[in-house]
Amino acid sequence: MLDPIFAILIIALNIYSFIVLGRVIMTWIPNIDPSHPIAQFLHRATEPVLRPIREALPSQGGLDFSPMLVLIGIMVVTRVLASF
């Protein structure tokens, strides 16, 4: 049986992965208002995690791979936590 603390962490990581996915989808929508409360929330919730990764990655010609790396990291951490 999974430890309750690990279960809560896994749930939180899964929720955060949806937040990151929301941020990615938001970038695909043209003419989105950056002052919209949902857009502001997604930016504030993800930027502290994405910015350091984005700055550490070499330039990819305008493509941002930081969300993909965060999602892969979340999957790895989730599997490690689930194995305990």
Backbone as CSV, one residue per row, in Angstrom:
resi,resn,N_x,N_y,N_z,CA_x,CA_y,CA_z,C_x,C_y,C_z
1,MET,0.840,-1.185,0.000,0.000,0.000,0.000,0.882,1.244,0.000
2,LEU,0.446,2.246,-0.707,1.193,3.487,-0.849,1.061,4.333,0.409
3,ASP,2.185,4.858,0.875,2.191,5.757,2.034,1.334,6.977,1.709
4,PRO,0.498,7.434,2.649,-0.381,8.579,2.370,0.368,9.845,1.946
5,ILE,1.544,10.073,2.488,2.315,11.257,2.101,2.738,11.146,0.644
6,PHE,3.194,9.962,0.221,3.576,9.767,-1.173,2.357,9.906,-2.078
7,ALA,1.211,9.406,-1.631,-0.009,9.523,-2.429,-0.386,10.990,-2.630
8,ILE,-0.275,11.795,-1.582,-0.582,13.223,-1.691,0.404,13.903,-2.630
9,LEU,1.689,13.561,-2.535,2.692,14.139,-3.427,2.421,13.765,-4.884
10,ILE,2.042,12.530,-5.117,1.743,12.089,-6.483,0.539,12.855,-7.029
11,ILE,-0.489,13.030,-6.210,-1.660,13.794,-6.641,-1.268,15.231,-6.951
12,ALA,-0.460,15.845,-6.089,-0.023,17.230,-6.313,0.798,17.339,-7.597
13,LEU,1.671,16.375,-7.846,2.457,16.389,-9.074,1.574,16.222,-10.308
14,ASN,0.566,15.370,-10.215,-0.354,15.197,-11.337,-1.141,16.482,-11.605
15,ILE,-1.574,17.147,-10.563,-2.282,18.420,-10.735,-1.352,19.443,-11.373
16,TYR,-0.107,19.494,-10.909,0.837,20.456,-11.473,1.129,20.152,-12.946
17,SER,1.142,18.871,-13.307,1.370,18.543,-14.717,0.228,19.072,-15.577
18,PHE,-1.005,19.043,-15.067,-2.121,19.626,-15.815,-1.989,21.144,-15.913
19,ILE,-1.448,21.767,-14.876,-1.228,23.211,-14.920,-0.190,23.543,-15.994
20,VAL,0.881,22.758,-16.060,1.903,22.969,-17.092,1.292,22.750,-18.476
21,LEU,0.493,21.709,-18.632,-0.165,21.462,-19.914,-1.099,22.620,-20.283
22,GLY,-1.787,23.179,-19.296,-2.630,24.335,-19.546,-1.829,25.519,-20.049
23,ARG,-0.654,25.699,-19.468,0.226,26.795,-19.923,0.663,26.561,-21.368
24,VAL,0.990,25.329,-21.706,1.404,25.009,-23.075,0.250,25.260,-24.045
25,ILE,-0.920,24.780,-23.712,-2.084,24.968,-24.586,-2.402,26.447,-24.734
26,MET,-2.228,27.204,-23.660,-2.492,28.638,-23.717,-1.590,29.324,-24.740
27,THR,-0.378,28.843,-24.918,0.527,29.465,-25.888,0.102,29.199,-27.322
28,TRP,-0.720,28.188,-27.532,-1.186,27.868,-28.874,-2.374,28.719,-29.295
29,ILE,-3.012,29.385,-28.343,-4.214,30.168,-28.636,-3.798,31.579,-29.019
30,PRO,-4.115,31.973,-30.247,-3.739,33.332,-30.654,-4.642,34.362,-29.974
31,ASN,-4.111,35.541,-29.800,-4.853,36.681,-29.253,-5.376,36.459,-27.847
32,ILE,-4.707,35.628,-27.047,-5.144,35.443,-25.669,-4.730,36.667,-24.856
33,ASP,-5.599,37.095,-23.985,-5.348,38.264,-23.162,-4.460,37.863,-21.976
34,PRO,-3.212,38.348,-21.919,-2.322,37.956,-20.815,-2.781,38.486,-19.458
35,SER,-3.719,39.411,-19.440,-4.212,39.920,-18.161,-5.411,39.122,-17.647
36,HIS,-5.842,38.116,-18.418,-6.943,37.262,-17.969,-6.494,36.505,-16.715
37,PRO,-7.370,36.370,-15.713,-6.969,35.708,-14.458,-6.424,34.293,-14.641
38,ILE,-6.984,33.535,-15.567,-6.483,32.166,-15.775,-5.082,32.208,-16.382
39,ALA,-4.872,33.086,-17.344,-3.546,33.223,-17.959,-2.525,33.665,-16.917
40,GLN,-2.910,34.597,-16.063,-1.995,35.060,-15.017,-1.678,33.937,-14.035
41,PHE,-2.695,33.162,-13.650,-2.461,32.051,-12.728,-1.500,31.031,-13.330
42,LEU,-1.750,30.647,-14.586,-0.884,29.654,-15.229,0.554,30.162,-15.326
43,HIS,0.714,31.422,-15.634,2.054,31.995,-15.730,2.737,32.014,-14.356
44,ARG,2.031,32.496,-13.337,2.635,32.583,-11.996,2.923,31.210,-11.408
45,ALA,2.101,30.223,-11.730,2.287,28.885,-11.170,3.410,28.110,-11.837
46,THR,3.692,28.422,-13.097,4.676,27.621,-13.821,6.009,28.318,-14.054
47,GLU,6.005,29.629,-14.118,7.234,30.352,-14.463,8.393,30.099,-13.498
48,PRO,8.168,30.001,-12.169,9.313,29.722,-11.280,10.002,28.385,-11.560
49,VAL,9.282,27.444,-12.128,9.876,26.142,-12.462,10.442,26.155,-13.881
50,LEU,9.721,26.778,-14.801,10.142,26.755,-16.199,11.323,27.677,-16.487
51,ARG,11.379,28.830,-15.844,12.421,29.813,-16.159,13.836,29.260,-15.966
52,PRO,14.173,28.647,-14.819,15.550,28.135,-14.687,15.907,27.074,-15.715
53,ILE,14.940,26.248,-16.072,15.199,25.216,-17.079,15.397,25.872,-18.442
54,ARG,14.544,26.839,-18.757,14.650,27.563,-20.030,15.999,28.255,-20.154
55,GLU,16.470,28.849,-19.061,17.754,29.553,-19.087,18.929,28.585,-19.193
56,ALA,18.787,27.374,-18.678,19.870,26.400,-18.721,19.978,25.710,-20.077
57,LEU,18.879,25.662,-20.818,18.890,25.004,-22.125,19.522,25.915,-23.172
58,PRO,20.230,25.324,-24.107,20.736,26.148,-25.221,19.579,26.594,-26.102
59,SER,19.790,27.659,-26.850,18.758,28.199,-27.727,18.353,27.162,-28.766
60,GLN,17.065,27.003,-28.943,16.533,26.017,-29.891,15.756,26.684,-31.010
61,GLY,16.155,27.857,-31.403,15.495,28.528,-32.517,14.077,28.964,-32.209
62,GLY,13.830,29.425,-31.019,12.507,29.909,-30.649,11.597,28.859,-30.052
63,LEU,12.015,27.615,-30.020,11.210,26.560,-29.411,11.570,26.433,-27.937
64,ASP,10.549,26.251,-27.112,10.755,26.139,-25.673,10.474,24.704,-25.245
65,PHE,11.526,23.988,-24.891,11.386,22.598,-24.471,11.293,22.442,-22.960
66,SER,11.297,23.548,-22.226,11.257,23.446,-20.771,9.976,22.780,-20.259
67,PRO,8.782,23.042,-20.811,7.610,22.320,-20.302,7.719,20.809,-20.487
68,MET,8.296,20.383,-21.623,8.445,18.956,-21.865,9.392,18.335,-20.824
69,LEU,10.475,19.026,-20.513,11.404,18.502,-19.512,10.759,18.454,-18.132
70,VAL,9.953,19.459,-17.798,9.259,19.456,-16.504,8.282,18.289,-16.446
71,LEU,7.539,18.063,-17.507,6.581,16.954,-17.513,7.285,15.601,-17.427
72,ILE,8.411,15.457,-18.108,9.184,14.210,-17.991,9.696,14.042,-16.568
73,GLY,10.184,15.130,-15.983,10.647,15.076,-14.594,9.531,14.688,-13.641
74,ILE,8.337,15.227,-13.855,7.200,14.875,-13.005,6.873,13.390,-13.148
75,MET,6.915,12.871,-14.369,6.647,11.444,-14.574,7.668,10.580,-13.850
76,VAL,8.943,10.966,-13.926,9.993,10.186,-13.265,9.801,10.206,-11.755
77,VAL,9.588,11.390,-11.198,9.415,11.511,-9.744,8.172,10.749,-9.297
78,THR,7.112,10.816,-10.075,5.880,10.097,-9.727,6.124,8.592,-9.696
79,ARG,6.847,8.088,-10.670,7.128,6.633,-10.683,8.033,6.226,-9.529
80,VAL,8.994,7.078,-9.196,9.865,6.763,-8.056,9.047,6.744,-6.769
81,LEU,8.189,7.746,-6.588,7.358,7.783,-5.378,6.404,6.601,-5.317
82,ALA,5.858,6.211,-6.450,4.914,5.091,-6.478,5.591,3.762,-6.172
83,SER,6.907,3.691,-6.371,7.606,2.433,-6.118,7.892,2.205,-4.636
84,PHE,7.708,3.239,-3.821,7.955,3.067,-2.381,6.792,2.421,-1.689
